[in-house]
């Protein structure tokens, strides 16, 4: 570009002020050019941390994009967050389908849970900034309540699906949620009680899996009569049952750093930010397919 060459030549002048202005102009021009190239080239997965499913749709929370992908026959951007700190969806960590359509997303940058009603829609805040660091989300089987695992408060909260006041349910520091067949809320934690089962009506909590069998559990899901947990440091997926028994279900390739996990039908979906990929495992054969 001619003006860039002209500014480059003039920036060698002895006048410090003029030289500074020229350098600033060059920087802005370069940033603008880079932005145009990024927009022209399209977005790419940066850090797919969490995954959730709704029917045939797979939603992937991308912490560093930041935003959420929708993955089906092809990958497309469902919603993009802000690149600016303390702006909506700047640091999304978790998501779950909304019963009326779209998804719920937990964002630590704004200390909020948002409802994204449809692709490209503006995030609708539900808690008025009450939540600290939302790391786990789940909607109860009735579709009336949203449950949030808050890592800052080390507790589990409940609020209406329409949003509003948050209510303390239990002092459980959840990193992932799933409802079991009895309607109890299963929570995986980084604490000694690896998996806890919460009665959301009474607030009673029982330890399902204790003794820290997992090195660094990150998320869990429930499929039929069994649950699955990702163990990031062990590079594995563990299986557990309703009686508290747990065993390593899969370890190693193609996984490198499994974090998020979800299930749908006969498939298990695992988010691996190290590889910027979502792997779909067949629950019976354990065969895997990259989806991103």
C-alpha positions in Angstrom: 0.0 0.0 0.0 1.4 3.4 -1.0 0.5 5.3 2.2 2.3 2.7 4.3 5.5 3.0 2.3 5.2 6.8 2.6 4.8 6.7 6.4 7.6 4.2 6.7 9.9 6.6 4.9 8.8 9.6 6.9 9.1 7.7 10.2 12.8 8.1 9.9 12.6 11.8 10.5 14.4 13.3 13.4 11.2 14.8 14.9 10.3 12.4 17.8 6.7 13.4 17.9 6.2 13.0 14.2 8.0 9.7 14.3 5.7 8.4 17.1 2.6 9.4 15.1 3.9 7.6 12.1 4.6 4.4 14.1 1.1 4.6 15.7 -0.4 4.9 12.2 1.6 2.0 10.9 0.4 -0.2 13.9 -3.2 0.7 13.4 -2.9 -0.1 9.7 -1.3 -3.5 10.4 -4.0 -4.3 13.0 -6.7 -3.4 10.5 -5.2 -5.5 7.8 -4.8 -8.5 10.2 -8.5 -8.1 11.2 -9.6 -8.1 7.6 -7.5 -11.2 6.9 -9.0 -13.0 9.9 -12.5 -12.1 8.8 -11.8 -13.2 5.2 -10.2 -16.5 6.3 -13.0 -17.4 8.7 -12.9 -18.5 12.3 -11.2 -21.6 13.5 -11.6 -23.6 16.8 -9.2 -22.2 19.4 -9.9 -24.0 22.7 -12.9 -26.4 22.6 -13.5 -26.9 26.3 -17.0 -28.1 26.8 -19.5 -30.0 24.7 -23.3 -30.6 25.0 -25.9 -32.2 22.8 -29.5 -31.4 21.8 -31.0 -34.1 19.5 -28.7 -34.3 16.5 -27.0 -31.0 17.3 -23.6 -30.8 19.1 -22.7 -27.5 20.8 -19.1 -26.9 21.6 -17.9 -24.1 24.0 -14.7 -22.5 22.8 -13.0 -20.7 25.7 -10.5 -18.8 23.6 -12.5 -18.0 20.5 -14.5 -17.1 22.5 -17.9 -18.5 21.6 -19.9 -21.6 20.8 -19.8 -23.8 17.7 -22.7 -25.8 16.4 -21.5 -29.1 14.8 -23.5 -31.3 12.5 -22.7 -32.3 9.0 -20.6 -29.2 9.0 -19.2 -26.8 11.6 -20.6 -23.4 12.0 -20.4 -20.6 14.5 -23.5 -20.5 16.7 -22.6 -17.4 18.7 -19.4 -15.4 19.2 -18.5 -13.8 22.4 -16.7 -10.5 23.0 -12.9 -10.2 22.8 -13.1 -7.6 25.5 -12.8 -8.4 29.2 -15.9 -8.2 31.3 -18.1 -8.2 28.2 -20.7 -10.9 27.5 -19.3 -14.4 26.6 -15.7 -13.3 27.0 -14.8 -16.5 29.0 -17.4 -19.2 28.4 -16.9 -22.4 30.3 -20.0 -24.5 30.1 -23.3 -25.0 28.3 -26.5 -27.0 28.3 -29.5 -27.0 26.0 -32.5 -24.7 26.9 -35.8 -26.5 26.8 -37.4 -23.7 24.7 -34.5 -23.8 22.2 -31.0 -22.5 22.0 -28.5 -23.0 24.8 -27.5 -21.8 28.2 -23.9 -20.7 28.6 -21.9 -19.9 31.8 -19.4 -17.0 31.5 -16.9 -16.2 34.2 -15.9 -12.8 32.6 -19.3 -11.3 33.4 -20.2 -13.7 36.3 -23.3 -14.7 34.4 -25.4 -17.4 32.8 -26.8 -16.5 29.4 -29.6 -17.8 27.3 -28.7 -17.8 23.6 -32.1 -18.3 22.0 -30.9 -19.0 18.5 -27.8 -18.7 16.3 -26.3 -15.2 16.4 -28.8 -14.0 19.0 -27.7 -11.6 21.7 -26.9 -13.3 25.0 -29.8 -12.8 27.5 -28.5 -12.6 31.2 -30.4 -14.7 33.7 -28.8 -14.1 37.2 -28.0 -10.4 37.3 -24.3 -11.1 37.8 -24.9 -13.2 41.0 -22.8 -16.2 39.9 -19.1 -16.0 40.4 -17.4 -18.6 38.1 -20.0 -20.9 36.5 -18.3 -24.2 35.7 -21.2 -26.5 35.3 -24.8 -26.2 34.1 -27.8 -28.5 33.9 -31.6 -28.1 33.4 -33.7 -30.4 35.6 -36.0 -33.0 34.0 -39.1 -30.8 34.4 -37.4 -28.0 32.4 -38.3 -25.5 35.2 -34.9 -24.9 36.8 -31.3 -24.3 35.9 -28.6 -25.6 38.2 -25.2 -23.9 38.3 -21.9 -25.0 39.7 -20.1 -22.0 41.0 -16.3 -22.5 41.5 -15.8 -19.2 43.3 -18.5 -19.9 45.9 -17.7 -23.7 45.8 -21.4 -24.4 45.8 -24.4 -25.4 43.6 -27.2 -23.0 43.0 -30.7 -23.1 41.4 -32.7 -20.5 39.5 -35.8 -20.4 37.4 -35.5 -21.2 33.8 -36.7 -17.7 33.1 -33.9 -16.3 35.2 -34.0 -14.4 38.5 -32.9 -15.0 42.1 -30.4 -17.8 42.7 -31.0 -20.2 45.6 -28.3 -22.2 47.3 -28.9 -26.0 46.9 -25.8 -27.6 48.3 -22.2 -26.9 49.2 -20.9 -29.0 46.3 -18.1 -27.6 44.2 -19.2 -29.0 40.8 -17.2 -29.1 37.6 -19.8 -31.0 35.7 -23.5 -32.0 36.1 -25.8 -34.7 34.9 -29.2 -36.0 36.1 -29.5 -39.7 36.8 -32.5 -42.0 36.2 -33.9 -41.1 39.6 -33.8 -37.4 39.0 -30.9 -36.8 41.3 -28.2 -34.4 40.3 -24.7 -36.0 39.8 -21.8 -33.6 40.3 -18.1 -34.3 39.6 -15.8 -32.2 41.8 -12.0 -31.6 42.2 -12.4 -32.5 45.9 -12.0 -35.8 47.9 -15.6 -36.7 47.1 -15.1 -37.1 43.4 -18.7 -37.7 42.5 -21.6 -36.6 44.7 -25.3 -37.1 44.2 -27.6 -34.2 45.2 -31.3 -34.4 46.1 -32.3 -31.1 44.6 -35.6 -31.0 46.6 -34.1 -31.5 50.1 -30.5 -30.5 49.5 -29.2 -33.8 50.9 -25.9 -34.9 49.5 -24.3 -38.3 49.3 -20.9 -39.4 48.1 -21.2 -41.7 45.1 -17.5 -42.0 44.3 -14.9 -41.1 46.9 -11.2 -41.6 47.6 -10.0 -39.5 44.6 -9.7 -42.3 42.0 -9.3 -39.6 39.3 -6.3 -37.4 38.9 -8.0 -34.3 37.5 -11.7 -34.9 36.8 -13.3 -32.2 34.6 -16.8 -33.1 33.5 -19.3 -36.0 33.5 -22.4 -37.2 31.7 -25.0 -40.0 32.3 -26.0 -42.5 29.7 -28.7 -45.1 30.5 -27.4 -46.9 33.6 -23.9 -45.6 33.6 -21.9 -42.4 33.8 -18.6 -41.2 32.3 -16.0 -38.8 33.6 -13.1 -37.1 31.8 -9.7 -37.2 33.6 -7.5 -34.6 32.1 -4.2 -35.5 33.7 -4.7 -39.2 33.3 -5.7 -38.6 29.6 -8.7 -40.9 30.1 -12.4 -41.4 30.3 -13.7 -43.3 33.4 -17.0 -45.2 33.7 -19.0 -45.3 36.9 -22.3 -46.9 37.9 -25.1 -46.0 40.3 -23.6 -48.2 43.1 -20.4 -46.1 43.0 -18.1 -48.5 41.2 -15.7 -46.9 38.8 -13.2 -48.1 36.2 -11.1 -46.6 33.4 -13.1 -46.9 30.2 -10.6 -45.5 27.7 -7.1 -44.1 27.9 -4.8 -42.5 25.4 -5.1 -42.0 21.7 -6.8 -40.2 20.1 -7.2 -38.2 23.3 -4.4 -36.0 24.7 -6.2 -33.7 27.2 -9.9 -34.6 27.5 -12.0 -32.0 29.3 -15.7 -31.7 28.3 -18.0 -34.7 27.8 -21.5 -35.4 26.6 -23.7 -38.2 25.4 -26.4 -38.8 22.8 -27.8 -42.1 21.7 -25.0 -44.6 21.3 -22.3 -41.9 21.2 -20.0 -40.3 23.6 -18.5 -36.9 22.7 -15.3 -35.7 24.3 -13.8 -32.2 24.0 -10.0 -32.1 23.7 -8.6 -28.5 23.7 -5.1 -29.8 23.2 -6.0 -31.0 19.8 -8.8 -28.4 19.1 -11.1 -31.3 18.4 -14.3 -33.1 19.5 -14.1 -36.9 19.3 -17.2 -39.0 19.0 -16.8 -42.5 20.6 -19.2 -45.4 20.0 -20.3 -46.6 23.4 -20.1 -50.2 22.4 -17.1 -50.5 20.2 -15.2 -47.4 21.5 -14.3 -46.5 17.9 -13.7 -42.8 17.6 -14.3 -40.2 14.9 -13.1 -36.5 14.9 -16.1 -34.1 14.5 -14.6 -30.6 14.4 
